[in-house]
Amino acid sequence: MLAFLALLLMTTPMIFSLIISLVVLLAGWEWTNLMRIESTVNRVSYLVLLALSLALAAALLGLPESPDMQVGQLLALGASILWAVIFLWIQGYPSSAILWSPRPVLGALGLLLLSFTWVSIVLIMHQPHGAWLLLFAVVIVALADIGGYIAGNLFGKHKLAATVSPGKTWEGFFGGIVLQCLFIAALIPFMPEKITAPLLVALVIPVSLYSVVGDLFESMVKRHCGVKDSGSILPGHGGILDRIDGLIAALPLFILLFLMLNPL
């Protein structure tokens, strides 16, 4: 976490984006585990496709110049719509697996979702005070996890999505929402007058909800593939995907809402 903060606050948006692209490639390597690709050649080939996808996204945004926000907003909208479809797949699991579990479909999903995540980070970092804005988004997702964990352990009785993630409960879900509301209440006294409580609610709560969808989606894919963790690169904590699944879903919606909700 300290290394992340140092990179976030001490590097330029472009340097940070380049470093994050390496993290995205590592996440892509873990995605091949979920696709059950065993051949090293095929796994490397998938990383090449992911690198090409990131390069295409950079070209569409007009990098290395300042990114085209209109194009970025369209990409973020596309990502948010895709996550809405994924939510329907989660609701329909295990029957929905026939739609998303074939290896070509799962491979395409990985390319799209990881590329959209990188695009979102680039767009956020190129906003005024972008580093702090990205940190704000990360805190929203972290609080959703923390609130869900605490409330779920203390009060959890009713399963949120038993066929996908038996450990998650409705009590934990609402605990995450309550913590977000407390977060908003704590922020209001420090916000400029034009940034109102309803404006913050319109940004924070949907992003928090999408982070839960991201978490459930990775749990669904791991359950279907019979995998406990996406990888072992973080000893004792699973893989990179296990740590950023909520961010993958939340960041595109965060930057989309941020660009739409003036005067943020």
FENKAKA-V937902 format. One line per field, one symbol per residue. phi: phi as a letter, one per 20 degrees, with the letter a starting at -180 (. if undefined). A space follows every 10 residues. Layout:
BEGIN
phi = ???
END
This chain:
BEGIN
phi = .fffffffed dfgfffffff ffffffffff ffffeledff ffffffffff ffffffffff fnfefgffff fffffffgff ffffffgfff fefeffgfed eggfffffff ffffffffgf fgfffeeglg fffffgfffg ffffffffff fffecfcdff bgfdbgfecf ffgfffffff fffffffgfd eggfeefgff ffefffffff ffffffffff ffffemdecf acfdgncndf gfedgffgee fffgfffffe efdg
END
